[in-house]
Amino acid sequence: MWPAAIGIVIGFGVAMLPLGFAVPAPLTLAAFTLAGLIWAPFPSISIALFQGSARPADLPPILAARGALTIVALPLGNGIAGPLIAGFGVRGTLLFCAVGTILLGIVTAAFVGLGGGRSGAAGGPSDTGPDLTDRPIPSDGPDPGDGHPKQSPDRVESVDTPAGATRSH
């Protein structure tokens, strides 16, 4: 998923480039629409990358921290944009942001490609999510020694419940 996320960032920056130049309004509208379409899957992909790289127990605080940072990012960006627009104009600021976004994508691609990211980040099996094969499977079945057979994570057994019904584990 890293290549898709990086491609989205770079593609978004490229699609935003025309907004930094004096181009006809229909081209500006088309570029802005294309940028929105390119960006659309990014939030889902970024969440999936977090889910694939964090242990399940660590995921809630990590995603909460991500949410707190993204909430602060909008007003912070607006605070930075004001002086940039005053100094460089709207087109200059949009061009600066588009080029900056493209450079951010390229730097990230170099970082992930050079092994700076986690193992398997650039196309390995961990791209599909966490590998759960090495983790023990918790059993909600009865404890050994109470007259019921011990539950094995490798097979499914039926256990009689106190009400006489049968349930599977």
Salt bridges, closest charged atoms under 4 A:
ASP58 OD2 - ARG55 NE 3.02
ASP140 OD1 - HIS169 ND1 2.78
GLU157 OE2 - ARG155 NH2 2.20
